[in-house]
Amino acid sequence: MGPQVLVPLSLFAMIFGIVYLFYSTRNRERLALIEKGADASIFLKGRTKGSSAWKIFVVNVAFLLIGSGVGIFLALLITTYTSLDDDAVYPSIIFIMAGIGLLTGFKTAKDIDKEE
């Protein structure tokens, strides 16, 4: 067995181990709470409140892509009309605008969550 087989096999084993630990730990925690006489409704507490996760995900991805696009456009303008180095301008402007986009998406997602 060469490394071509070991890498996917170890990746699968790692993902399986993480999922197994997550569910077994969650199950043990729930059983311990039930043994103490806790109400089962505490397991559903986080699901009823707030907007659905896919809306927030879509908003954040949309603002990230918008920020990246604006960053590429601004970097193109800056490198065209100045003598700055392309290798430094493109990554810095793209990361700055993507960060601004993510920050805006976070604030918008917070407003969406308050609205619902």
C-alpha positions in Angstrom: 0.0 0.0 0.0 1.5 3.2 -1.1 0.8 6.8 0.1 -1.8 7.1 -2.6 -4.0 4.7 -0.7 -3.1 5.8 2.8 -4.0 9.5 2.4 -7.7 8.9 1.5 -8.0 6.1 4.0 -6.6 8.2 6.9 -8.8 11.1 5.9 -11.9 8.8 6.0 -10.8 7.4 9.3 -10.3 10.9 10.8 -13.7 12.1 9.6 -15.4 9.0 10.9 -13.6 9.4 14.3 -14.7 13.0 14.7 -18.3 12.2 13.8 -18.4 9.2 16.1 -16.9 11.1 19.0 -19.4 14.0 18.5 -22.5 11.7 18.5 -21.3 9.4 21.3 -20.4 12.4 23.5 -23.7 14.1 22.8 -25.6 10.9 23.5 -23.8 10.4 26.9 -24.5 14.0 27.8 -28.1 13.6 27.1 -28.4 10.4 29.0 -26.7 12.0 32.0 -29.2 14.9 31.9 -32.1 12.5 31.6 -30.9 10.5 34.6 -30.8 13.7 36.7 -34.4 14.3 35.7 -33.9 17.2 33.4 -36.7 18.1 30.9 -36.1 16.8 27.3 -37.2 20.2 25.9 -33.7 21.6 26.6 -32.4 19.7 23.6 -34.7 21.6 21.3 -34.1 25.1 22.8 -31.7 26.4 20.1 -33.7 25.3 17.2 -36.9 27.2 17.7 -35.4 30.7 18.0 -33.9 32.8 15.3 -33.7 32.6 11.5 -32.7 29.5 9.7 -29.0 28.9 9.2 -29.1 28.8 5.4 -30.3 32.4 5.2 -27.4 33.6 7.3 -25.0 31.4 5.3 -26.3 32.8 2.0 -26.1 36.4 3.2 -22.5 35.9 4.4 -21.4 34.2 1.2 -23.1 36.9 -0.9 -21.3 39.7 0.9 -18.0 37.8 0.8 -18.3 37.4 -3.0 -19.4 41.0 -3.4 -16.4 42.2 -1.3 -14.0 40.0 -3.3 -15.3 41.3 -6.6 -15.0 44.9 -5.5 -11.5 44.2 -4.2 -10.4 42.7 -7.5 -11.9 45.7 -9.3 -10.2 48.2 -7.0 -6.9 46.4 -7.3 -7.1 46.5 -11.1 -7.8 50.3 -10.9 -5.0 50.9 -8.5 -2.4 48.9 -10.5 -3.5 50.5 -13.7 -3.2 54.1 -12.6 -0.3 53.8 -10.2 3.1 52.3 -10.3 2.5 50.0 -7.3 3.6 46.4 -7.5 0.8 44.0 -8.6 2.0 41.2 -6.3 1.3 43.3 -3.2 -1.8 45.2 -4.3 -4.1 42.4 -5.4 -4.0 40.2 -2.3 -4.1 43.1 0.1 -7.1 44.8 -1.5 -8.9 41.5 -2.0 -8.5 40.5 1.6 -9.4 43.9 2.9 -12.6 44.1 0.8 -13.5 40.5 1.6 -13.1 41.3 5.3 -15.3 44.3 5.0 -17.9 42.2 3.1 -17.9 39.6 5.9 -18.3 42.3 8.5 -21.2 43.7 6.6 -22.7 40.2 6.2 -22.4 39.6 9.9 -24.2 42.9 10.7 -26.9 42.1 8.1 -27.3 38.6 9.5 -27.7 40.0 13.0 -30.4 42.4 11.7 -32.2 39.4 10.0 -32.1 37.5 13.2 -33.6 40.4 15.2 -36.3 40.8 12.5 -37.6 37.2 12.9 
